[in-house]
Amino acid sequence: MRIDILTLFPDIISSYLKESIIKRAIEKGLVEINIINIRDFSPFKSGQVDDTPYGGGSGMVLMCEPVFKAIDSVKTDNSKVIMMTPTGEKYNQSKAIDLTHEKHIILLCGHYEGFDERIKTKVDMEISIGDYVLTGGELASLVITDSVVRLLEGVITETSLDSESFTDGLLDYPVYTKPRVYEGLEVPEVLLSGNHKKIDEYRMNERIRITKEKRPDILK
Ligand code: ADE
């Protein structure tokens, strides 16, 4: 898979890609991620990419030209262009799974007051990562990149994806590690029993209990 992130703040993106699981996925060649600076496509010597809104109002609006040109510089017949915006479709795990089937994703990050509305003609999908407004789309593009890349084959052990939260309508079970007792807090006895049937049963019951308690809305 290839992911191209179009942004005015490339350093925000690059710092995240240099660590941990995403870094290893890139090194192993499981995903190619490119950062494209929208400012490089400004028609002005000054690098200007935004202007005041027609009709008045506060803030600055991202102009068509640099964004159209940035998209055209990477778009192919296999690309899905996704705009990061608080007014887009709400993102969730099932959308992340859908995106793993794409060959090439272009993530467009806005800033300031928003995008010139005509930019939407270049876009296949608008995504919001939640009902709140961020200062820009960079965090949203990283949320999408991270949640999609970790699902790609070979990035993390398949079995750890099986029972994770949101894949099958249940939240994940609780986990413990050494020591057995810490400040009087004990690991549940069943996990030390070596009885895998009992452990599986316990974990499934915990998943149901926790989902009922915390997220009854996702219970299937
Ligand atoms: N840009 C600003 N807020 C956003 C949000 N909630 N989701 C995606 N992009 C955004």
Residues whose N, C-alpha, C, O or C-beta is under 5 A from the ligand:
A	BS01	ADE	M84 T85 P86 I127 S128 I129 G130 Y132 V133 L134 G136 G137 A140
